[in-house]
Amino acid sequence: MERDIGDLTIEIDRTLCIGSGSCVGLASETFEIDEQNLVRFQDETPDIDPERLKEACAVCPVDALRVYDGDEQIVP
């Protein structure tokens, strides 16, 4: 699953997700843990500081969140 947020594209690989919730702890307005204990995007994604969004993705212990700036992968 993928979503454009500001100038960044965020990709969630739910096959890697272990539901640690680290990303939710840093960006709960963007991510949530669903009934399968896996991360997903909130239905509505408000504006978020891009640096905080990148940090929320970078703390994933299994690299299930990837961030792209154009064609360049910047996280992890």
PDB file of N, H, CA, C and O in Angstrom:
ATOM      1  N   MET A   1       0.845  -1.164   0.000  1.00  0.00           N
ATOM      2  CA  MET A   1       0.000   0.000   0.000  1.00  0.00           C
ATOM      3  C   MET A   1       0.891   1.227   0.000  1.00  0.00           C
ATOM      4  O   MET A   1       1.970   1.230   0.592  1.00  0.00           O
ATOM      5  N   GLU A   2       0.431   2.254  -0.663  1.00  0.00           N
ATOM      6  H   GLU A   2      -0.446   2.251  -1.144  1.00  0.00           H
ATOM      7  CA  GLU A   2       1.256   3.430  -0.928  1.00  0.00           C
ATOM      8  C   GLU A   2       0.396   4.678  -0.865  1.00  0.00           C
ATOM      9  O   GLU A   2      -0.781   4.662  -1.226  1.00  0.00           O
ATOM     10  N   ARG A   3       1.014   5.776  -0.393  1.00  0.00           N
ATOM     11  H   ARG A   3       1.970   5.789  -0.100  1.00  0.00           H
ATOM     12  CA  ARG A   3       0.294   7.043  -0.356  1.00  0.00           C
ATOM     13  C   ARG A   3       1.282   8.188  -0.529  1.00  0.00           C
ATOM     14  O   ARG A   3       2.384   8.172   0.018  1.00  0.00           O
ATOM     15  N   ASP A   4       0.856   9.186  -1.308  1.00  0.00           N
ATOM     16  H   ASP A   4      -0.039   9.199  -1.753  1.00  0.00           H
ATOM     17  CA  ASP A   4       1.631  10.422  -1.434  1.00  0.00           C
ATOM     18  C   ASP A   4       1.215  11.350  -0.305  1.00  0.00           C
ATOM     19  O   ASP A   4       0.033  11.639  -0.114  1.00  0.00           O
ATOM     20  N   ILE A   5       2.215  11.811   0.440  1.00  0.00           N
ATOM     21  H   ILE A   5       3.174  11.577   0.286  1.00  0.00           H
ATOM     22  CA  ILE A   5       1.990  12.747   1.534  1.00  0.00           C
ATOM     23  C   ILE A   5       2.956  13.902   1.327  1.00  0.00           C
ATOM     24  O   ILE A   5       4.166  13.754   1.497  1.00  0.00           O
ATOM     25  N   GLY A   6       2.412  15.044   0.962  1.00  0.00           N
ATOM     26  H   GLY A   6       1.429  15.165   0.824  1.00  0.00           H
ATOM     27  CA  GLY A   6       3.264  16.168   0.596  1.00  0.00           C
ATOM     28  C   GLY A   6       4.083  15.794  -0.623  1.00  0.00           C
ATOM     29  O   GLY A   6       3.547  15.291  -1.611  1.00  0.00           O
ATOM     30  N   ASP A   7       5.383  16.040  -0.552  1.00  0.00           N
ATOM     31  H   ASP A   7       5.818  16.448   0.250  1.00  0.00           H
ATOM     32  CA  ASP A   7       6.283  15.711  -1.658  1.00  0.00           C
ATOM     33  C   ASP A   7       6.833  14.293  -1.561  1.00  0.00           C
ATOM     34  O   ASP A   7       7.605  13.868  -2.421  1.00  0.00           O
ATOM     35  N   LEU A   8       6.445  13.561  -0.526  1.00  0.00           N
ATOM     36  H   LEU A   8       5.818  13.906   0.172  1.00  0.00           H
ATOM     37  CA  LEU A   8       6.987  12.223  -0.293  1.00  0.00           C
ATOM     38  C   LEU A   8       5.969  11.151  -0.652  1.00  0.00           C
ATOM     39  O   LEU A   8       4.761  11.378  -0.587  1.00  0.00           O
ATOM     40  N   THR A   9       6.468   9.988  -1.029  1.00  0.00           N
ATOM     41  H   THR A   9       7.450   9.804  -1.081  1.00  0.00           H
ATOM     42  CA  THR A   9       5.630   8.814  -1.226  1.00  0.00           C
ATOM     43  C   THR A   9       6.007   7.815  -0.142  1.00  0.00           C
ATOM     44  O   THR A   9       7.177   7.466   0.014  1.00  0.00           O
ATOM     45  N   ILE A  10       5.008   7.360   0.603  1.00  0.00           N
ATOM     46  H   ILE A  10       4.058   7.644   0.476  1.00  0.00           H
ATOM     47  CA  ILE A  10       5.221   6.398   1.681  1.00  0.00           C
ATOM     48  C   ILE A  10       4.660   5.055   1.232  1.00  0.00           C
ATOM     49  O   ILE A  10       3.540   4.975   0.728  1.00  0.00           O
ATOM     50  N   GLU A  11       5.441   4.017   1.419  1.00  0.00           N
ATOM     51  H   GLU A  11       6.351   4.082   1.828  1.00  0.00           H
ATOM     52  CA  GLU A  11       5.032   2.672   1.042  1.00  0.00           C
ATOM     53  C   GLU A  11       5.064   1.784   2.284  1.00  0.00           C
ATOM     54  O   GLU A  11       6.053   1.762   3.016  1.00  0.00           O
ATOM     55  N   ILE A  12       3.978   1.057   2.513  1.00  0.00           N
ATOM     56  H   ILE A  12       3.174   1.075   1.918  1.00  0.00           H
ATOM     57  CA  ILE A  12       3.900   0.108   3.619  1.00  0.00           C
ATOM     58  C   ILE A  12       3.952  -1.302   3.041  1.00  0.00           C
ATOM     59  O   ILE A  12       3.157  -1.656   2.171  1.00  0.00           O
ATOM     60  N   ASP A  13       4.894  -2.101   3.533  1.00  0.00           N
ATOM     61  H   ASP A  13       5.539  -1.813   4.240  1.00  0.00           H
ATOM     62  CA  ASP A  13       4.962  -3.507   3.160  1.00  0.00           C
ATOM     63  C   ASP A  13       4.396  -4.307   4.339  1.00  0.00           C
ATOM     64  O   ASP A  13       5.112  -4.623   5.289  1.00  0.00           O
ATOM     65  N   ARG A  14       3.117  -4.624   4.262  1.00  0.00           N
ATOM     66  H   ARG A  14       2.535  -4.367   3.490  1.00  0.00           H
ATOM     67  CA  ARG A  14       2.441  -5.300   5.366  1.00  0.00           C
ATOM     68  C   ARG A  14       2.920  -6.740   5.547  1.00  0.00           C
ATOM     69  O   ARG A  14       2.650  -7.350   6.582  1.00  0.00           O
ATOM     70  N   THR A  15       3.622  -7.290   4.564  1.00  0.00           N
ATOM     71  H   THR A  15       3.841  -6.795   3.724  1.00  0.00           H
ATOM     72  CA  THR A  15       4.170  -8.641   4.732  1.00  0.00           C
ATOM     73  C   THR A  15       5.374  -8.628   5.679  1.00  0.00           C
ATOM     74  O   THR A  15       5.724  -9.657   6.256  1.00  0.00           O
ATOM     75  N   LEU A  16       6.000  -7.469   5.834  1.00  0.00           N
ATOM     76  H   LEU A  16       5.716  -6.633   5.365  1.00  0.00           H
ATOM     77  CA  LEU A  16       7.132  -7.339   6.755  1.00  0.00           C
ATOM     78  C   LEU A  16       6.722  -6.840   8.136  1.00  0.00           C
ATOM     79  O   LEU A  16       7.421  -7.093   9.116  1.00  0.00           O
ATOM     80  N   CYS A  17       5.602  -6.137   8.223  1.00  0.00           N
ATOM     81  H   CYS A  17       5.033  -5.931   7.426  1.00  0.00           H
ATOM     82  CA  CYS A  17       5.173  -5.476   9.457  1.00  0.00           C
ATOM     83  C   CYS A  17       4.989  -6.485  10.587  1.00  0.00           C
ATOM     84  O   CYS A  17       4.417  -7.557  10.390  1.00  0.00           O
ATOM     85  N   ILE A  18       5.487  -6.124  11.784  1.00  0.00           N
ATOM     86  H   ILE A  18       5.952  -5.253  11.943  1.00  0.00           H
ATOM     87  CA  ILE A  18       5.300  -6.953  12.973  1.00  0.00           C
ATOM     88  C   ILE A  18       4.418  -6.251  14.004  1.00  0.00           C
ATOM     89  O   ILE A  18       4.238  -6.754  15.113  1.00  0.00           O
ATOM     90  N   GLY A  19       3.869  -5.094  13.642  1.00  0.00           N
ATOM     91  H   GLY A  19       4.015  -4.686  12.741  1.00  0.00           H
ATOM     92  CA  GLY A  19       2.945  -4.392  14.526  1.00  0.00           C
ATOM     93  C   GLY A  19       3.579  -3.786  15.762  1.00  0.00           C
ATOM     94  O   GLY A  19       2.926  -3.687  16.800  1.00  0.00           O
ATOM     95  N   SER A  20       4.828  -3.381  15.676  1.00  0.00           N
ATOM     96  H   SER A  20       5.359  -3.462  14.832  1.00  0.00           H
ATOM     97  CA  SER A  20       5.501  -2.806  16.845  1.00  0.00           C
ATOM     98  C   SER A  20       4.870  -1.486  17.280  1.00  0.00           C
ATOM     99  O   SER A  20       4.902  -1.138  18.460  1.00  0.00           O
ATOM    100  N   GLY A  21       4.299  -0.755  16.327  1.00  0.00           N
ATOM    101  H   GLY A  21       4.273  -1.038  15.368  1.00  0.00           H
ATOM    102  CA  GLY A  21       3.642   0.511  16.651  1.00  0.00           C
ATOM    103  C   GLY A  21       4.574   1.692  16.809  1.00  0.00           C
ATOM    104  O   GLY A  21       4.130   2.778  17.182  1.00  0.00           O
ATOM    105  N   SER A  22       5.848   1.511  16.536  1.00  0.00           N
ATOM    106  H   SER A  22       6.209   0.629  16.233  1.00  0.00           H
ATOM    107  CA  SER A  22       6.794   2.626  16.660  1.00  0.00           C
ATOM    108  C   SER A  22       6.405   3.791  15.766  1.00  0.00           C
ATOM    109  O   SER A  22       6.505   4.950  16.170  1.00  0.00           O
ATOM    110  N   CYS A  23       5.965   3.488  14.558  1.00  0.00           N
ATOM    111  H   CYS A  23       5.884   2.546  14.231  1.00  0.00           H
ATOM    112  CA  CYS A  23       5.568   4.538  13.619  1.00  0.00           C
ATOM    113  C   CYS A  23       4.338   5.286  14.127  1.00  0.00           C
ATOM    114  O   CYS A  23       4.239   6.503  13.973  1.00  0.00           O
ATOM    115  N   VAL A  24       3.405   4.555  14.730  1.00  0.00           N
ATOM    116  H   VAL A  24       3.486   3.566  14.855  1.00  0.00           H
ATOM    117  CA  VAL A  24       2.195   5.177  15.271  1.00  0.00           C
ATOM    118  C   VAL A  24       2.549   6.109  16.420  1.00  0.00           C
ATOM    119  O   VAL A  24       1.953   7.176  16.570  1.00  0.00           O
ATOM    120  N   GLY A  25       3.519   5.704  17.227  1.00  0.00           N
ATOM    121  H   GLY A  25       4.003   4.837  17.105  1.00  0.00           H
ATOM    122  CA  GLY A  25       3.951   6.535  18.342  1.00  0.00           C
ATOM    123  C   GLY A  25       4.477   7.893  17.907  1.00  0.00           C
ATOM    124  O   GLY A  25       4.339   8.876  18.635  1.00  0.00           O
ATOM    125  N   LEU A  26       5.077   7.953  16.730  1.00  0.00           N
ATOM    126  H   LEU A  26       5.189   7.154  16.139  1.00  0.00           H
ATOM    127  CA  LEU A  26       5.637   9.209  16.232  1.00  0.00           C
ATOM    128  C   LEU A  26       4.721   9.948  15.267  1.00  0.00           C
ATOM    129  O   LEU A  26       4.854  11.160  15.099  1.00  0.00           O
ATOM    130  N   ALA A  27       3.793   9.237  14.631  1.00  0.00           N
ATOM    131  H   ALA A  27       3.686   8.252  14.768  1.00  0.00           H
ATOM    132  CA  ALA A  27       2.935   9.879  13.622  1.00  0.00           C
ATOM    133  C   ALA A  27       1.546   9.235  13.618  1.00  0.00           C
ATOM    134  O   ALA A  27       1.129   8.640  12.624  1.00  0.00           O
ATOM    135  N   SER A  28       0.845   9.362  14.735  1.00  0.00           N
ATOM    136  H   SER A  28       1.184   9.846  15.542  1.00  0.00           H
ATOM    137  CA  SER A  28      -0.473   8.727  14.859  1.00  0.00           C
ATOM    138  C   SER A  28      -1.514   9.348  13.934  1.00  0.00           C
ATOM    139  O   SER A  28      -2.549   8.736  13.673  1.00  0.00           O
ATOM    140  N   GLU A  29      -1.255  10.542  13.440  1.00  0.00           N
ATOM    141  H   GLU A  29      -0.413  11.039  13.652  1.00  0.00           H
ATOM    142  CA  GLU A  29      -2.185  11.145  12.491  1.00  0.00           C
ATOM    143  C   GLU A  29      -2.039  10.554  11.094  1.00  0.00           C
ATOM    144  O   GLU A  29      -2.883  10.784  10.228  1.00  0.00           O
ATOM    145  N   THR A  30      -0.976   9.799  10.876  1.00  0.00           N
ATOM    146  H   THR A  30      -0.291   9.612  11.580  1.00  0.00           H
ATOM    147  CA  THR A  30      -0.711   9.181   9.577  1.00  0.00           C
ATOM    148  C   THR A  30      -0.925   7.670   9.603  1.00  0.00           C
ATOM    149  O   THR A  30      -1.488   7.102   8.668  1.00  0.00           O
ATOM    150  N   PHE A  31      -0.474   7.024  10.673  1.00  0.00           N
ATOM    151  H   PHE A  31      -0.016   7.485  11.433  1.00  0.00           H
ATOM    152  CA  PHE A  31      -0.508   5.563  10.766  1.00  0.00           C
ATOM    153  C   PHE A  31      -1.396   5.094  11.908  1.00  0.00           C
ATOM    154  O   PHE A  31      -1.613   5.809  12.886  1.00  0.00           O
ATOM    155  N   GLU A  32      -1.909   3.864  11.760  1.00  0.00           N
ATOM    156  H   GLU A  32      -1.733   3.282  10.966  1.00  0.00           H
ATOM    157  CA  GLU A  32      -2.634   3.204  12.843  1.00  0.00           C
ATOM    158  C   GLU A  32      -2.378   1.704  12.728  1.00  0.00           C
ATOM    159  O   GLU A  32      -1.977   1.207  11.676  1.00  0.00           O
ATOM    160  N   ILE A  33      -2.616   1.000  13.823  1.00  0.00           N
ATOM    161  H   ILE A  33      -2.941   1.404  14.678  1.00  0.00           H
ATOM    162  CA  ILE A  33      -2.517  -0.453  13.827  1.00  0.00           C
ATOM    163  C   ILE A  33      -3.938  -0.990  13.680  1.00  0.00           C
ATOM    164  O   ILE A  33      -4.843  -0.586  14.411  1.00  0.00           O
ATOM    165  N   ASP A  34      -4.123  -1.898  12.735  1.00  0.00           N
ATOM    166  H   ASP A  34      -3.388  -2.226  12.142  1.00  0.00           H
ATOM    167  CA  ASP A  34      -5.467  -2.412  12.449  1.00  0.00           C
ATOM    168  C   ASP A  34      -5.779  -3.666  13.262  1.00  0.00           C
ATOM    169  O   ASP A  34      -4.991  -4.072  14.117  1.00  0.00           O
ATOM    170  N   GLU A  35      -6.917  -4.269  12.994  1.00  0.00           N
ATOM    171  H   GLU A  35      -7.557  -3.939  12.300  1.00  0.00           H
ATOM    172  CA  GLU A  35      -7.369  -5.449  13.734  1.00  0.00           C
ATOM    173  C   GLU A  35      -6.476  -6.673  13.511  1.00  0.00           C
ATOM    174  O   GLU A  35      -6.540  -7.627  14.286  1.00  0.00           O
ATOM    175  N   GLN A  36      -5.648  -6.657  12.466  1.00  0.00           N
ATOM    176  H   GLN A  36      -5.597  -5.882  11.837  1.00  0.00           H
ATOM    177  CA  GLN A  36      -4.692  -7.748  12.225  1.00  0.00           C
ATOM    178  C   GLN A  36      -3.345  -7.472  12.887  1.00  0.00           C
ATOM    179  O   GLN A  36      -2.386  -8.222  12.705  1.00  0.00           O
ATOM    180  N   ASN A  37      -3.285  -6.385  13.658  1.00  0.00           N
ATOM    181  H   ASN A  37      -4.064  -5.776  13.806  1.00  0.00           H
ATOM    182  CA  ASN A  37      -2.073  -5.941  14.337  1.00  0.00           C
ATOM    183  C   ASN A  37      -0.972  -5.555  13.354  1.00  0.00           C
ATOM    184  O   ASN A  37       0.212  -5.778  13.606  1.00  0.00           O
ATOM    185  N   LEU A  38      -1.385  -4.969  12.223  1.00  0.00           N
ATOM    186  H   LEU A  38      -2.347  -4.787  12.018  1.00  0.00           H
ATOM    187  CA  LEU A  38      -0.458  -4.489  11.202  1.00  0.00           C
ATOM    188  C   LEU A  38      -0.707  -3.007  10.959  1.00  0.00           C
ATOM    189  O   LEU A  38      -1.818  -2.512  11.149  1.00  0.00           O
ATOM    190  N   VAL A  39       0.339  -2.306  10.537  1.00  0.00           N
ATOM    191  H   VAL A  39       1.242  -2.708  10.383  1.00  0.00           H
ATOM    192  CA  VAL A  39       0.201  -0.877  10.278  1.00  0.00           C
ATOM    193  C   VAL A  39      -0.568  -0.632   8.981  1.00  0.00           C
ATOM    194  O   VAL A  39      -0.476  -1.400   8.023  1.00  0.00           O
ATOM    195  N   ARG A  40      -1.320   0.451   8.985  1.00  0.00           N
ATOM    196  H   ARG A  40      -1.395   1.074   9.764  1.00  0.00           H
ATOM    197  CA  ARG A  40      -1.980   0.942   7.781  1.00  0.00           C
ATOM    198  C   ARG A  40      -2.079   2.461   7.911  1.00  0.00           C
ATOM    199  O   ARG A  40      -1.847   3.032   8.977  1.00  0.00           O
ATOM    200  N   PHE A  41      -2.431   3.095   6.791  1.00  0.00           N
ATOM    201  H   PHE A  41      -2.619   2.631   5.925  1.00  0.00           H
ATOM    202  CA  PHE A  41      -2.624   4.541   6.816  1.00  0.00           C
ATOM    203  C   PHE A  41      -3.956   4.865   7.479  1.00  0.00           C
ATOM    204  O   PHE A  41      -4.921   4.109   7.360  1.00  0.00           O
ATOM    205  N   GLN A  42      -3.998   5.988   8.175  1.00  0.00           N
ATOM    206  H   GLN A  42      -3.214   6.602   8.272  1.00  0.00           H
ATOM    207  CA  GLN A  42      -5.270   6.520   8.647  1.00  0.00           C
ATOM    208  C   GLN A  42      -6.110   6.825   7.406  1.00  0.00           C
ATOM    209  O   GLN A  42      -5.557   7.050   6.330  1.00  0.00           O
ATOM    210  N   ASP A  43      -7.428   6.834   7.542  1.00  0.00           N
ATOM    211  H   ASP A  43      -7.877   6.651   8.416  1.00  0.00           H
ATOM    212  CA  ASP A  43      -8.301   7.147   6.404  1.00  0.00           C
ATOM    213  C   ASP A  43      -7.981   8.516   5.820  1.00  0.00           C
ATOM    214  O   ASP A  43      -7.899   8.675   4.602  1.00  0.00           O
ATOM    215  N   GLU A  44      -7.804   9.485   6.677  1.00  0.00           N
ATOM    216  H   GLU A  44      -7.871   9.356   7.666  1.00  0.00           H
ATOM    217  CA  GLU A  44      -7.457  10.846   6.247  1.00  0.00           C
ATOM    218  C   GLU A  44      -6.055  11.151   6.756  1.00  0.00           C
ATOM    219  O   GLU A  44      -5.730  10.883   7.913  1.00  0.00           O
ATOM    220  N   THR A  45      -5.245  11.703   5.895  1.00  0.00           N
ATOM    221  H   THR A  45      -5.509  11.921   4.956  1.00  0.00           H
ATOM    222  CA  THR A  45      -3.878  12.046   6.281  1.00  0.00           C
ATOM    223  C   THR A  45      -3.701  13.554   6.250  1.00  0.00           C
ATOM    224  O   THR A  45      -3.572  14.148   5.179  1.00  0.00           O
ATOM    225  N   PRO A  46      -3.696  14.177   7.432  1.00  0.00           N
ATOM    226  CA  PRO A  46      -3.491  15.632   7.465  1.00  0.00           C
ATOM    227  C   PRO A  46      -2.031  15.975   7.170  1.00  0.00           C
ATOM    228  O   PRO A  46      -1.177  15.094   7.079  1.00  0.00           O
ATOM    229  N   ASP A  47      -1.769  17.256   7.026  1.00  0.00           N
ATOM    230  H   ASP A  47      -2.463  17.972   7.101  1.00  0.00           H
ATOM    231  CA  ASP A  47      -0.387  17.700   6.837  1.00  0.00           C
ATOM    232  C   ASP A  47       0.449  17.262   8.028  1.00  0.00           C
ATOM    233  O   ASP A  47      -0.005  17.312   9.171  1.00  0.00           O
ATOM    234  N   ILE A  48       1.652  16.839   7.755  1.00  0.00           N
ATOM    235  H   ILE A  48       2.021  16.798   6.826  1.00  0.00           H
ATOM    236  CA  ILE A  48       2.593  16.427   8.792  1.00  0.00           C
ATOM    237  C   ILE A  48       3.965  16.925   8.387  1.00  0.00           C
ATOM    238  O   ILE A  48       4.296  16.973   7.202  1.00  0.00           O
ATOM    239  N   ASP A  49       4.756  17.293   9.373  1.00  0.00           N
ATOM    240  H   ASP A  49       4.487  17.254  10.335  1.00  0.00           H
ATOM    241  CA  ASP A  49       6.123  17.725   9.109  1.00  0.00           C
ATOM    242  C   ASP A  49       6.880  16.587   8.431  1.00  0.00           C
ATOM    243  O   ASP A  49       6.943  15.486   8.979  1.00  0.00           O
ATOM    244  N   PRO A  50       7.452  16.824   7.255  1.00  0.00           N
ATOM    245  CA  PRO A  50       8.125  15.755   6.513  1.00  0.00           C
ATOM    246  C   PRO A  50       9.258  15.088   7.297  1.00  0.00           C
ATOM    247  O   PRO A  50       9.484  13.887   7.150  1.00  0.00           O
ATOM    248  N   GLU A  51       9.960  15.844   8.115  1.00  0.00           N
ATOM    249  H   GLU A  51       9.776  16.820   8.234  1.00  0.00           H
ATOM    250  CA  GLU A  51      11.059  15.259   8.891  1.00  0.00           C
ATOM    251  C   GLU A  51      10.517  14.288   9.939  1.00  0.00           C
ATOM    252  O   GLU A  51      11.118  13.240  10.178  1.00  0.00           O
ATOM    253  N   ARG A  52       9.402  14.620  10.561  1.00  0.00           N
ATOM    254  H   ARG A  52       8.914  15.471  10.367  1.00  0.00           H
ATOM    255  CA  ARG A  52       8.791  13.724  11.547  1.00  0.00           C
ATOM    256  C   ARG A  52       8.241  12.481  10.860  1.00  0.00           C
ATOM    257  O   ARG A  52       8.321  11.380  11.405  1.00  0.00           O
ATOM    258  N   LEU A  53       7.688  12.653   9.675  1.00  0.00           N
ATOM    259  H   LEU A  53       7.623  13.547   9.232  1.00  0.00           H
ATOM    260  CA  LEU A  53       7.186  11.509   8.913  1.00  0.00           C
ATOM    261  C   LEU A  53       8.332  10.568   8.542  1.00  0.00           C
ATOM    262  O   LEU A  53       8.199   9.351   8.669  1.00  0.00           O
ATOM    263  N   LYS A  54       9.447  11.119   8.089  1.00  0.00           N
ATOM    264  H   LYS A  54       9.556  12.108   7.986  1.00  0.00           H
ATOM    265  CA  LYS A  54      10.609  10.293   7.752  1.00  0.00           C
ATOM    266  C   LYS A  54      11.134   9.566   8.988  1.00  0.00           C
ATOM    267  O   LYS A  54      11.512   8.397   8.912  1.00  0.00           O
ATOM    268  N   GLU A  55      11.156  10.264  10.127  1.00  0.00           N
ATOM    269  H   GLU A  55      10.849  11.213  10.188  1.00  0.00           H
ATOM    270  CA  GLU A  55      11.614   9.640  11.363  1.00  0.00           C
ATOM    271  C   GLU A  55      10.684   8.501  11.774  1.00  0.00           C
ATOM    272  O   GLU A  55      11.148   7.447  12.207  1.00  0.00           O
ATOM    273  N   ALA A  56       9.373   8.709  11.641  1.00  0.00           N
ATOM    274  H   ALA A  56       8.995   9.566  11.289  1.00  0.00           H
ATOM    275  CA  ALA A  56       8.400   7.675  11.999  1.00  0.00           C
ATOM    276  C   ALA A  56       8.595   6.427  11.148  1.00  0.00           C
ATOM    277  O   ALA A  56       8.415   5.310  11.634  1.00  0.00           O
ATOM    278  N   CYS A  57       8.956   6.603   9.907  1.00  0.00           N
ATOM    279  H   CYS A  57       9.102   7.510   9.512  1.00  0.00           H
ATOM    280  CA  CYS A  57       9.206   5.466   9.022  1.00  0.00           C
ATOM    281  C   CYS A  57      10.553   4.823   9.322  1.00  0.00           C
ATOM    282  O   CYS A  57      10.696   3.604   9.235  1.00  0.00           O
ATOM    283  N   ALA A  58      11.528   5.632   9.670  1.00  0.00           N
ATOM    284  H   ALA A  58      11.412   6.623   9.741  1.00  0.00           H
ATOM    285  CA  ALA A  58      12.886   5.126   9.916  1.00  0.00           C
ATOM    286  C   ALA A  58      12.973   4.277  11.182  1.00  0.00           C
ATOM    287  O   ALA A  58      13.859   3.429  11.281  1.00  0.00           O
ATOM    288  N   VAL A  59      12.078   4.480  12.154  1.00  0.00           N
ATOM    289  H   VAL A  59      11.358   5.169  12.073  1.00  0.00           H
ATOM    290  CA  VAL A  59      12.161   3.719  13.404  1.00  0.00           C
ATOM    291  C   VAL A  59      11.579   2.317  13.279  1.00  0.00           C
ATOM    292  O   VAL A  59      11.670   1.535  14.225  1.00  0.00           O
ATOM    293  N   CYS A  60      10.994   1.985  12.155  1.00  0.00           N
ATOM    294  H   CYS A  60      10.920   2.620  11.387  1.00  0.00           H
ATOM    295  CA  CYS A  60      10.427   0.649  11.967  1.00  0.00           C
ATOM    296  C   CYS A  60      11.546  -0.391  12.121  1.00  0.00           C
ATOM    297  O   CYS A  60      12.545  -0.339  11.403  1.00  0.00           O
ATOM    298  N   PRO A  61      11.379  -1.334  13.058  1.00  0.00           N
ATOM    299  CA  PRO A  61      12.458  -2.292  13.304  1.00  0.00           C
ATOM    300  C   PRO A  61      12.663  -3.318  12.190  1.00  0.00           C
ATOM    301  O   PRO A  61      13.683  -4.007  12.164  1.00  0.00           O
ATOM    302  N   VAL A  62      11.709  -3.425  11.277  1.00  0.00           N
ATOM    303  H   VAL A  62      10.880  -2.866  11.298  1.00  0.00           H
ATOM    304  CA  VAL A  62      11.836  -4.418  10.193  1.00  0.00           C
ATOM    305  C   VAL A  62      11.805  -3.779   8.806  1.00  0.00           C
ATOM    306  O   VAL A  62      11.654  -4.476   7.803  1.00  0.00           O
ATOM    307  N   ASP A  63      11.948  -2.456   8.748  1.00  0.00           N
ATOM    308  H   ASP A  63      12.071  -1.889   9.563  1.00  0.00           H
ATOM    309  CA  ASP A  63      11.975  -1.715   7.475  1.00  0.00           C
ATOM    310  C   ASP A  63      10.737  -1.964   6.614  1.00  0.00           C
ATOM    311  O   ASP A  63      10.836  -2.090   5.394  1.00  0.00           O
ATOM    312  N   ALA A  64       9.572  -2.033   7.258  1.00  0.00           N
ATOM    313  H   ALA A  64       9.492  -1.930   8.249  1.00  0.00           H
ATOM    314  CA  ALA A  64       8.320  -2.231   6.526  1.00  0.00           C
ATOM    315  C   ALA A  64       7.798  -0.937   5.918  1.00  0.00           C
ATOM    316  O   ALA A  64       6.858  -0.957   5.123  1.00  0.00           O
ATOM    317  N   LEU A  65       8.401   0.184   6.286  1.00  0.00           N
ATOM    318  H   LEU A  65       9.165   0.201   6.931  1.00  0.00           H
ATOM    319  CA  LEU A  65       8.001   1.490   5.763  1.00  0.00           C
ATOM    320  C   LEU A  65       9.137   2.065   4.937  1.00  0.00           C
ATOM    321  O   LEU A  65      10.274   2.162   5.398  1.00  0.00           O
ATOM    322  N   ARG A  66       8.815   2.440   3.721  1.00  0.00           N
ATOM    323  H   ARG A  66       7.891   2.361   3.346  1.00  0.00           H
ATOM    324  CA  ARG A  66       9.810   3.047   2.841  1.00  0.00           C
ATOM    325  C   ARG A  66       9.331   4.426   2.425  1.00  0.00           C
ATOM    326  O   ARG A  66       8.138   4.650   2.220  1.00  0.00           O
ATOM    327  N   VAL A  67      10.271   5.340   2.304  1.00  0.00           N
ATOM    328  H   VAL A  67      11.240   5.158   2.470  1.00  0.00           H
ATOM    329  CA  VAL A  67       9.963   6.711   1.921  1.00  0.00           C
ATOM    330  C   VAL A  67      10.733   7.043   0.653  1.00  0.00           C
ATOM    331  O   VAL A  67      11.933   6.792   0.543  1.00  0.00           O
ATOM    332  N   TYR A  68      10.015   7.607  -0.288  1.00  0.00           N
ATOM    333  H   TYR A  68       9.040   7.810  -0.199  1.00  0.00           H
ATOM    334  CA  TYR A  68      10.616   8.027  -1.565  1.00  0.00           C
ATOM    335  C   TYR A  68      10.403   9.520  -1.754  1.00  0.00           C
ATOM    336  O   TYR A  68       9.339  10.064  -1.459  1.00  0.00           O
ATOM    337  N   ASP A  69      11.445  10.160  -2.254  1.00  0.00           N
ATOM    338  H   ASP A  69      12.310   9.718  -2.494  1.00  0.00           H
ATOM    339  CA  ASP A  69      11.374  11.554  -2.669  1.00  0.00           C
ATOM    340  C   ASP A  69      11.606  11.513  -4.189  1.00  0.00           C
ATOM    341  O   ASP A  69      12.741  11.441  -4.658  1.00  0.00           O
ATOM    342  N   GLY A  70      10.512  11.560  -4.930  1.00  0.00           N
ATOM    343  H   GLY A  70       9.590  11.619  -4.549  1.00  0.00           H
ATOM    344  CA  GLY A  70      10.608  11.339  -6.373  1.00  0.00           C
ATOM    345  C   GLY A  70      10.940   9.885  -6.612  1.00  0.00           C
ATOM    346  O   GLY A  70      10.251   9.000  -6.104  1.00  0.00           O
ATOM    347  N   ASP A  71      11.979   9.623  -7.375  1.00  0.00           N
ATOM    348  H   ASP A  71      12.539  10.341  -7.788  1.00  0.00           H
ATOM    349  CA  ASP A  71      12.410   8.250  -7.658  1.00  0.00           C
ATOM    350  C   ASP A  71      13.436   7.733  -6.662  1.00  0.00           C
ATOM    351  O   ASP A  71      13.822   6.566  -6.719  1.00  0.00           O
ATOM    352  N   GLU A  72      13.880   8.588  -5.753  1.00  0.00           N
ATOM    353  H   GLU A  72      13.566   9.536  -5.707  1.00  0.00           H
ATOM    354  CA  GLU A  72      14.945   8.215  -4.829  1.00  0.00           C
ATOM    355  C   GLU A  72      14.376   7.704  -3.508  1.00  0.00           C
ATOM    356  O   GLU A  72      13.596   8.397  -2.855  1.00  0.00           O
ATOM    357  N   GLN A  73      14.770   6.483  -3.115  1.00  0.00           N
ATOM    358  H   GLN A  73      15.404   5.921  -3.646  1.00  0.00           H
ATOM    359  CA  GLN A  73      14.371   5.957  -1.821  1.00  0.00           C
ATOM    360  C   GLN A  73      15.271   6.584  -0.764  1.00  0.00           C
ATOM    361  O   GLN A  73      16.495   6.486  -0.845  1.00  0.00           O
ATOM    362  N   ILE A  74      14.653   7.238   0.240  1.00  0.00           N
ATOM    363  H   ILE A  74      13.659   7.318   0.306  1.00  0.00           H
ATOM    364  CA  ILE A  74      15.445   7.923   1.254  1.00  0.00           C
ATOM    365  C   ILE A  74      15.332   7.268   2.635  1.00  0.00           C
ATOM    366  O   ILE A  74      16.147   7.557   3.512  1.00  0.00           O
ATOM    367  N   VAL A  75      14.355   6.406   2.846  1.00  0.00           N
ATOM    368  H   VAL A  75      13.693   6.171   2.134  1.00  0.00           H
ATOM    369  CA  VAL A  75      14.216   5.629   4.085  1.00  0.00           C
ATOM    370  C   VAL A  75      13.712   4.263   3.681  1.00  0.00           C
ATOM    371  O   VAL A  75      12.785   4.194   2.874  1.00  0.00           O
ATOM    372  N   PRO A  76      14.251   3.182   4.179  1.00  0.00           N
ATOM    373  CA  PRO A  76      15.483   3.125   4.977  1.00  0.00           C
ATOM    374  C   PRO A  76      16.711   3.310   4.116  1.00  0.00           C
ATOM    375  O   PRO A  76      17.832   3.290   4.626  1.00  0.00           O
TER     376      PRO A  76
END
